[in-house]
Amino acid sequence: MELRILTEPQQGASYEDLLAVAQVAETAGFAGFFRSDHYLKMGDVSGAPGPTHAWLTLAGLARDTSHIRLGTLVSPATFYQPGPLAISVAQVDIMSGGRVEFGLGAGWYEAEHAAYGLDFPSLGERFDRFEEYLEQIHGLWSTPEGSTFSHEGRFHTFTESPALPKPVQRPGPPIIIGGRGPKRTPQLVARHANDFNLPFTPVDEVAAAIERVEAACLAIDRNPREIVRSATLALCLGANEAEVARRAEAIGRSPDELRSSGAAGTTTEVIATMERYAREGIQRMYLQVLDLGDLDHIAMAGADLISAVADL
């Protein structure tokens, strides 16, 4: 199992905070540093100093790190137009030397759209936009150099676009699509994704979600083994019960709740949780860290977990 770090900077983080976490994660041996793409805090936190733009942050990290993979989990289609987004992601891929992974979703957090003047269409329209964006962004990236890209869409139309710049990774950065929806999500994963992510999903629901994606792949003659199966869980690791409790308290959670819904407890307990997910088919784990000031937590997780779960 491969391990990556996921941060939630809308809860309160500067670029310097994120850089510190990314550099510690890189040194500790994690395969990736990812961040959410939100403009508004959630829950009872101040959110200060305010939101950071996901792709501006990743552009900075592309230059301030050397080998860790970078991306969003996930960018809402409602925040962006597909052409400028394709340019931004391709540019960050170039700046990083080909280390970007592109998470895209339909968008769900209505309050942040209201807070920053963004349209928030119906769920059906958000999924329609999401699907069209995937088609158009892939089209821009995969168009051969010297050719142009045209696409008449419901929401955006491209007319003889030069489809530049091209990302380093061809035909484009790996695409991450997440969610537990029973119909449209598996279809979109089958058509477009390189990584199917199950966010905060109970282990007993994992196999059924993977089976839906595999069925959708087989329906369009795609090999489902081309898609990495991943999960996201909150991390709360401690050398002993007192340390677990301290770290849980720091993020406003209880150890028992984190043990039932996340990757929490002593090293032995967390490895056992990952083993259960691996048995259900999970190959990659995004570990959500919420206390970005606790760099020792990330270093400990790297030392205790990466090699221990590598063969799962």
C-alpha positions, -999 to +999 in steps of 0.1 A: +000+000+000+012+035-009+008+063+016+001+100+009-006+130+030-038+151+027-042+185+042-072+208+047-058+243+046-093+259+046-092+252+083-064+277+088-030+275+071-006+298+053+017+288+024+045+285+049+025+260+070+018+239+039+054+241+027+066+228+061+042+199+060+051+191+024+088+191+031+085+169+062+062+145+042+088+144+014+117+137+039+096+111+057+091+091+025+055+097+017+046+093-019+024+124-022+013+157-007-022+166-015-045+194-004-082+200-004-096+228-027-119+249-005-124+285+002-143+283+034-136+267+068-157+239+082-167+236+119-157+256+149-124+270+138-114+305+128-100+297+094-074+324+098-053+335+080-079+327+053-080+304+022-051+297-001-057+290-038-050+253-044-032+256-077-012+287-067-001+267-036+009+237-057+028+259-081+049+271-052+054+236-039+064+224-073+095+246-070+100+241-032+100+203-032+119+179-053+103+145-058+070+141-038+039+140-060+015+169-057-022+174-063-057+182-052-083+160-035-103+174-052-109+206-071-145+215-076-155+221-112-177+249-099-147+270-090-132+270-125-136+272-163-121+242-180-097+260-204-079+281-178-079+251-154-062+229-180-036+256-185-030+260-147-026+222-141-004+217-171+018+246-160+022+232-125+030+198-140+058+215-160+070+234-130+072+202-109+089+181-136+058+159-141+047+153-105+011+165-106-020+145-101-054+161-109-083+155-086-116+169-099-151+167-085-186+182-090-185+205-060-206+202-029-201+229-003-228+254-010-218+279+017-183+286+002-199+294-031-221+319-015-193+334+005-171+340-026-198+348-052-197+315-071-226+299-088-239+267-072-262+249-097-283+219-090-267+186-083-276+173-117-261+203-135-229+201-113-224+166-124-231+176-160-204+203-158-180+179-141-184+154-169-180+180-196-149+194-180-133+160-178-139+155-216-126+190-225-096+190-203-085+156-215-091+168-250-069+198-246-041+178-231-042+149-255-044+170-287-011+165-306+012+195-307+006+214-339-031+205-340-061+223-326-089+212-303-125+220-309-155+209-288-190+221-287-202+217-251-233+225-232-215+249-209-183+258-228-173+256-264-137+254-277-130+266-313-096+257-328-078+260-295-040+255-298-044+233-267-012+246-251+007+243-229+012+206-228+019+189-194+050+169-190+030+137-183+013+126-214-015+125-223-019+143-190-015+141-153-033+112-136-069+120-129-084+113-094-122+109-091-137+102-057-171+094-042-196+067-033-224+075-057-239+044-072-243+054-109-226+085-123-195+083-103-186+047-114-193+057-150-170+087-148-143+068-130-144+041-157-141+067-185-116+091-171-099+082-138-065+068-130-073+068-092-107+060-077-108+074-042-132+065-014-132+094+011-139+085+047-157+053+037-164+025+062-143-006+054-175-027+049-186-005+021-154-006+001-158-038-018-193-029-032-180+005-044-151-011-061-174-037-077-195-009-092-165+007-108-153-026-121-187-033-137-186+002-153-152-005-167-162-038-182-192-022-198-169+000-219-141-026-223-117-009-200-094-030-178-104-021-142-069-029-130-057+003-148-073+023-120-057+026-086-081+020-058-076+045-029-092+056+003-089+086+026-089+084+064-081+108+091-048+101+108-043+102+146-012+082+155+005+080+189+032+061+206+008+054+235-028+062+246-019+095+261-003+107+228-033+095+208-056+114+232-035+145+229-035+145+192-073+138+190-080+166+214-059+190+193-082+185+163-114+185+184-121+148+180-123+118+204-100+088+202-129+064+201-146+083+172-113+084+153-107+048+158-141+039+144-139+062+114-102+068+107-067+055+110-062+061+147-044+046+177-010+032+182+012+021+154-001-015+157-037-003+156-032+019+126-014-008+106-043-032+114-068-007+100-048-004+068-046-042+066-084-044+067-087-018+039-061-037+018-080-069+021-110-051+006-089-040-024-074-006-014-040+000-028-033+036-018-042+056+014-045+093+017-039+102+054-057+133+064-037+154+088-056+182+105-031+197+129-005+211+105+016+224+133+024+189+145+052+180+122+064+153+145+031+135+138+039+133+101+075+123+107+064+095+131+038+082+106+065+080+079+089+061+101+063+038+116+039+031+087+054+034+052+076+004+052+052-016+074+024-014+049+044-013+017+037-050+009+000-049+017 
